[in-house]
Amino acid sequence: AHPPVSPPGAEIDVPRAADRAEAGGGCGAPCACEDLVLDGGVLHVARIDSGSDTESSCSSSSSTSRCTSRFSDSSGSPCGAEGAGASMVHDDPLATIRSRNNTDVSRASRATGVALQWLYNHRQWVSRARGTTRDLVSSTLESPHWMQMVHEGAKAAEAAKSGTPMPQRLLDGSYVTARYWGIRRTQVHEMFDACKRDSKWDDQDSVATFVQKFVRPATEGTGMGLALYLNQENPQEVTLMVSHAWSENAKDFFDDFLANTYEHEVAYICFLSNYQGTPDEIDQQLGNDINQSPFTQVIRNKACERMLVIPNEVLRKNGQGLYSRLWCDWEIKVAADAGLPIHVPVRNTVDHLLGREGRSSAHARCGNPDLPMNKDEVLIREAIEHMPAETGRSHAMGVCLVALCTSYAPTAMMFLDLPDADAAWGWLVAFLAGVAIGVGVASVLSTCMRPIRRNGYDVLDKVIKTAARGLYSHRRLRARTDMVSMCAFGLGCGVCDIIIHKIFKGGPINVPLRLREGGGFGLLFFGMLDVNKFGPWTGSFIMPATRKWACTAILFVCFLGAIILDYSVLGTDYEDSNGISAGLGWMVGFFIITCWTRKYRYAGGWLFMIVVMCLALKFDVCMWREIMIVLLGMGAVQVRSDWGCFNSLVLFGTEFVALAGLFALSKYGGGTLCVGKVP
């Protein structure tokens, strides 16, 4: 289950500098290092043995030391010599890329090395406080991020004994799971440019041929994919999942990838991220559980922000389409379930996606279509048939169901004869109970009804076609996870509100009312801090950091502006405003953002919500919070453009009845439903 201890093409572990110094070997003792080199036009890894004619320097790390030799190039001049030409020069561009990627880590290591040397020289002093010197050095050098990654990798390696996917292994023995098999966009760009300059490059090569020419020779025997091999010192956590097929033209793939990605993104590209070893080694990486495969781990990881789909002309011309490849079907199915934005920016016709022959994912295959189903195909088909994909509609309906339950649950206080002192607690408990009921019902319907309502492949075909139209290009909220996180964030803000009032105002505090008000502002902050989390109401997924911060600034300005306007013009004291002015300003901010991003259908939805909330303000409706929740819940469903005319009328009628009921209850329900002002 373990890769070779000393694979060709990688640095090898040597004794620590301090250990060898104590043994009398010193840092100049002969050792061996390996690096990528270009031999005869083919990238491969060569071992450089250091001896009396080779200068060598050793650097210690938290668990190993590596010998880095400075050797002579083909001209006979030392590559590591001081002065001109001091940097090591390779014809192999991938070695240069890796060296550049680890520059920041090397700089940090210099500063850390001084402290480590002192610890070794005075280890008898510090060993009393921390056991052994080795433990102390390890805890000093390893960051929490690194320690978490290593811990997860160790657990995955242990679980792999039972058939789960095997993580890749670094040269120091640490295991790394698939979520850290990422490669930065700049690395892909540099690699692409370098390989195009190589004599072996051919513009007509497919991705499969590119792997045989460049990727496999560079990583053979290492047990690591090229992405992890280039980032051994600092494995990159994936933020972008790339779905494609190996039959496509390699040049076209890299051009499409670079044209549709951002500088800060870290991509999972299967032929660069997975180790391209023997069939048995590849099979170990995939494992026997499709729900824990590397592709699934990456997509379901919270750090993954979106999925980029890159169809190709080769599969269109032969009438198959990208989703004739069952692994691609599985990737988009998992992304749809996770609510991940799915972007298909190029070649998004039905012919490119589903092909001319059958036009259905039901005909997709793994491997050679002329052979019987292999293990991967059996696992994927069982998963798709057992649990069809979550559609955008089902996600929106789950959010709507939670909103309706949450808004109407507090009306149960009408049937309870609660004293004024307990009314606030009653409202809060009923509100939280409504959230729990809504999430529970949505989960039951999703888990129990989804497998029996329709064919899994028909649902997947619908997801593919809808994604091609851009309706999956934004983040979709899931009732079972995202709605719960949103409520938890709101409660946390409510607790902070209580603490702030206690510190700066003192005196008695009405805890339930402060939780309600602080939690309400927290829900507004939830959307302001990351506008992409409100994808169901904006229809956008904003990637550039400057635009995201601009959206946050717009929301904060509108939010604060509405509060100031309410206080200065209308003369409403902040403590008595109950947040309705802040909510209106927040809605105006989202209206501006949807107009800016040219999502006019969504802008119309926000305009409708603003009008209804203004009516609630004019008629002094005390249940405006419940009305706002209904507007958001129904709005997440109605703004979708894939509803038919009949369904749209039914949804509008449902929203009208729900809003009318809240207006009526607020007017005729007496003071029971109006909890009162904030003290």
QUIWO-V249551 format. One record per residue. N is the residue number from 1. RES is the residue in one small letter. NEAR is the number of other C-alpha atoms within 8 Angstrom. Layout:
BEGIN
n	res	near
N	RES	NEAR
N	RES	NEAR
END
This chain:
BEGIN
n	res	near
1	a	4
2	h	4
3	p	9
4	p	8
5	v	5
6	s	7
7	p	11
8	p	11
9	g	16
10	a	12
11	e	10
12	i	11
13	d	10
14	v	9
15	p	8
16	r	9
17	a	12
18	a	7
19	d	8
20	r	12
21	a	10
22	e	8
23	a	7
24	g	6
25	g	9
26	g	10
27	c	10
28	g	9
29	a	6
30	p	9
31	c	9
32	a	11
33	c	14
34	e	13
35	d	12
36	l	13
37	v	12
38	l	11
39	d	7
40	g	4
41	g	8
42	v	10
43	l	13
44	h	13
45	v	14
46	a	10
47	r	10
48	i	9
49	d	8
50	s	13
51	g	8
52	s	6
53	d	5
54	t	9
55	e	11
56	s	12
57	s	10
58	c	11
59	s	9
60	s	11
61	s	8
62	s	11
63	s	8
64	t	11
65	s	13
66	r	12
67	c	15
68	t	9
69	s	12
70	r	13
71	f	9
72	s	10
73	d	9
74	s	5
75	s	5
76	g	6
77	s	8
78	p	10
79	c	13
80	g	11
81	a	11
82	e	6
83	g	5
84	a	5
85	g	9
86	a	10
87	s	7
88	m	8
89	v	7
90	h	9
91	d	6
92	d	10
93	p	11
94	l	10
95	a	12
96	t	10
97	i	12
98	r	11
99	s	8
100	r	7
101	n	9
102	n	11
103	t	8
104	d	7
105	v	9
106	s	8
107	r	8
108	a	8
109	s	8
110	r	8
111	a	8
112	t	9
113	g	9
114	v	8
115	a	8
116	l	9
117	q	8
118	w	8
119	l	11
120	y	9
121	n	6
122	h	8
123	r	9
124	q	6
125	w	6
126	v	10
127	s	11
128	r	8
129	a	5
130	r	9
131	g	8
132	t	8
133	t	12
134	r	8
135	d	9
136	l	11
137	v	11
138	s	10
139	s	9
140	t	8
141	l	9
142	e	9
143	s	8
144	p	6
145	h	6
146	w	8
147	m	9
148	q	8
149	m	10
150	v	11
151	h	8
152	e	10
153	g	13
154	a	11
155	k	8
156	a	13
157	a	11
158	e	7
159	a	9
160	a	11
161	k	8
162	s	5
163	g	10
164	t	15
165	p	15
166	m	13
167	p	12
168	q	13
169	r	12
170	l	10
171	l	11
172	d	7
173	g	6
174	s	10
175	y	12
176	v	15
177	t	14
178	a	11
179	r	11
180	y	11
181	w	17
182	g	17
183	i	17
184	r	12
185	r	14
186	t	7
187	q	9
188	v	9
189	h	9
190	e	10
191	m	11
192	f	9
193	d	8
194	a	10
195	c	10
196	k	9
197	r	7
198	d	8
199	s	6
200	k	7
201	w	9
202	d	6
203	d	7
204	q	7
205	d	12
206	s	11
207	v	12
208	a	9
209	t	8
210	f	11
211	v	10
212	q	9
213	k	11
214	f	11
215	v	12
216	r	11
217	p	12
218	a	12
219	t	17
220	e	13
221	g	10
222	t	11
223	g	13
224	m	13
225	g	15
226	l	13
227	a	12
228	l	15
229	y	10
230	l	11
231	n	13
232	q	8
233	e	6
234	n	7
235	p	10
236	q	12
237	e	10
238	v	17
239	t	13
240	l	13
241	m	14
242	v	12
243	s	11
244	h	9
245	a	10
246	w	7
247	s	9
248	e	13
249	n	13
250	a	12
251	k	9
252	d	8
253	f	12
254	f	9
255	d	8
256	d	10
257	f	9
258	l	10
259	a	6
260	n	7
261	t	8
262	y	9
263	e	7
264	h	6
265	e	11
266	v	13
267	a	13
268	y	15
269	i	12
270	c	7
271	f	9
272	l	12
273	s	14
274	n	13
275	y	15
276	q	11
277	g	11
278	t	6
279	p	6
280	d	7
281	e	9
282	i	12
283	d	8
284	q	11
285	q	14
286	l	13
287	g	14
288	n	8
289	d	11
290	i	12
291	n	6
292	q	10
293	s	13
294	p	12
295	f	8
296	t	12
297	q	12
298	v	13
299	i	14
300	r	10
301	n	8
302	k	5
303	a	7
304	c	12
305	e	9
306	r	11
307	m	14
308	l	11
309	v	11
310	i	14
311	p	13
312	n	14
313	e	8
314	v	9
315	l	14
316	r	15
317	k	7
318	n	7
319	g	10
320	q	15
321	g	17
322	l	16
323	y	13
324	s	14
325	r	11
326	l	13
327	w	8
328	c	12
329	d	13
330	w	10
331	e	12
332	i	10
333	k	13
334	v	12
335	a	14
336	a	14
337	d	10
338	a	9
339	g	12
340	l	15
341	p	14
342	i	15
343	h	13
344	v	12
345	p	8
346	v	7
347	r	9
348	n	11
349	t	7
350	v	10
351	d	12
352	h	16
353	l	13
354	l	15
355	g	17
356	r	10
357	e	6
358	g	7
359	r	9
360	s	11
361	s	14
362	a	5
363	h	7
364	a	11
365	r	11
366	c	12
367	g	6
368	n	6
369	p	7
370	d	4
371	l	6
372	p	5
373	m	9
374	n	8
375	k	6
376	d	9
377	e	11
378	v	9
379	l	11
380	i	12
381	r	8
382	e	8
383	a	10
384	i	13
385	e	11
386	h	8
387	m	9
388	p	15
389	a	13
390	e	9
391	t	10
392	g	11
393	r	7
394	s	9
395	h	14
396	a	15
397	m	9
398	g	12
399	v	14
400	c	14
401	l	12
402	v	16
403	a	15
404	l	13
405	c	12
406	t	16
407	s	14
408	y	11
409	a	11
410	p	14
411	t	8
412	a	9
413	m	14
414	m	9
415	f	5
416	l	6
417	d	6
418	l	9
419	p	6
420	d	7
421	a	6
422	d	8
423	a	12
424	a	11
425	w	9
426	g	11
427	w	12
428	l	11
429	v	8
430	a	12
431	f	12
432	l	9
433	a	10
434	g	15
435	v	12
436	a	8
437	i	10
438	g	14
439	v	15
440	g	9
441	v	8
442	a	13
443	s	10
444	v	9
445	l	9
446	s	9
447	t	8
448	c	8
449	m	9
450	r	11
451	p	12
452	i	7
453	r	6
454	r	8
455	n	9
456	g	13
457	y	12
458	d	10
459	v	12
460	l	13
461	d	10
462	k	8
463	v	11
464	i	10
465	k	9
466	t	10
467	a	13
468	a	11
469	r	7
470	g	9
471	l	11
472	y	13
473	s	12
474	h	14
475	r	15
476	r	15
477	l	14
478	r	13
479	a	14
480	r	10
481	t	7
482	d	9
483	m	12
484	v	10
485	s	8
486	m	10
487	c	9
488	a	8
489	f	12
490	g	15
491	l	12
492	g	10
493	c	13
494	g	16
495	v	10
496	c	9
497	d	11
498	i	13
499	i	8
500	i	9
501	h	10
502	k	10
503	i	7
504	f	6
505	k	7
506	g	8
507	g	5
508	p	4
509	i	10
510	n	8
511	v	7
512	p	9
513	l	10
514	r	14
515	l	14
516	r	10
517	e	11
518	g	16
519	g	15
520	g	11
521	f	11
522	g	14
523	l	12
524	l	10
525	f	8
526	f	11
527	g	11
528	m	11
529	l	7
530	d	10
531	v	11
532	n	11
533	k	9
534	f	12
535	g	14
536	p	11
537	w	11
538	t	12
539	g	12
540	s	11
541	f	10
542	i	7
543	m	7
544	p	7
545	a	6
546	t	6
547	r	9
548	k	12
549	w	8
550	a	8
551	c	11
552	t	12
553	a	8
554	i	11
555	l	13
556	f	11
557	v	9
558	c	12
559	f	14
560	l	10
561	g	9
562	a	12
563	i	12
564	i	8
565	l	9
566	d	12
567	y	11
568	s	8
569	v	6
570	l	7
571	g	7
572	t	9
573	d	7
574	y	8
575	e	8
576	d	8
577	s	10
578	n	9
579	g	9
580	i	10
581	s	10
582	a	11
583	g	10
584	l	13
585	g	15
586	w	13
587	m	11
588	v	12
589	g	14
590	f	12
591	f	11
592	i	10
593	i	11
594	t	14
595	c	10
596	w	7
597	t	7
598	r	6
599	k	12
600	y	8
601	r	7
602	y	12
603	a	14
604	g	8
605	g	10
606	w	13
607	l	10
608	f	8
609	m	12
610	i	11
611	v	8
612	v	8
613	m	12
614	c	9
615	l	8
616	a	10
617	l	10
618	k	7
619	f	6
620	d	6
621	v	11
622	c	8
623	m	11
624	w	11
625	r	9
626	e	11
627	i	12
628	m	10
629	i	12
630	v	15
631	l	10
632	l	12
633	g	15
634	m	12
635	g	10
636	a	13
637	v	12
638	q	10
639	v	10
640	r	8
641	s	5
642	d	4
643	w	7
644	g	6
645	c	6
646	f	6
647	n	8
648	s	10
649	l	8
650	v	8
651	l	11
652	f	9
653	g	8
654	t	8
655	e	11
656	f	8
657	v	8
658	a	10
659	l	10
660	a	8
661	g	8
662	l	12
663	f	10
664	a	9
665	l	10
666	s	13
667	k	8
668	y	6
669	g	10
670	g	8
671	g	6
672	t	9
673	l	15
674	c	9
675	v	10
676	g	4
677	k	7
678	v	9
679	p	5
END
